[in-house]
Amino acid sequence: MRYPSYPISGFHIMIRGEGWLITPSEPPRALVPGDVVFTAAGAAYGLGHAPARLESLPTAELGPGHPAVEDADTVFLCGAYWITHGEAHPYLRSLPAVLTAGPAKPWTAQQLSDHAGLPRREFARRFTEVTGRPLRAFLTESRLALGAQLLHDSDLTLAAIARQVGYSTEFAFSGAFRRAYGVSPGRYRKASTR
């Protein structure tokens, strides 16, 4: 699907399946579960099942409602927001048109703020303002949600899931998972696959 240049910023989180991020100026980039695509207002881009030219993708139809996802090969969680108080700050205008981030990468606030061209404290403040959660909490919640999805949908070992969602060991992942979900990953898997 091709998303034309809208005056909104947004995001897509790959929940299930595989896909490709397609932009007018960069080579297509593979997306896997847990990858996040942030889009700046005015950025034209597309999401497809295979590498393609942006112009060849059908235009996305935005509107109320949502398609059924039970039998879909690929599922994205999408959202958008508007900047309504005048012109965007120069820092926001300087963000790359499309920024992708994988959960397995050990992102730091400094790396992300450098990528956005903002001082670390300013980036953290704005991130919390936009998402409603501090960066560390957002990353942890995203990684654990992907981990829960993989526990439910795959036969991957706990160690493989931990690495895929950005934890160095299965013990670190298990501890964080238990704190967030109140149950061990093994018990969660057993309960969710019945």
Secondary structure, DSSP 4 states (H G I P E B T S, - for coil): -EE---S-EEEEEEEES-EEEE-SSS--EEE-TT-EEEE-TT--EEEESS---GGGSPBP---SS----TT-S-EEEEEEE---SSSPPHHHHTS-SEEEE-TTS---HHHHHHHHTS-HHHHHHHHHHHHSS-HHHHHHHHHHHHHHHHHHH----HHHHHHHTT-SSHHHHHHHHHHHHSS-HHHHHHHHT-
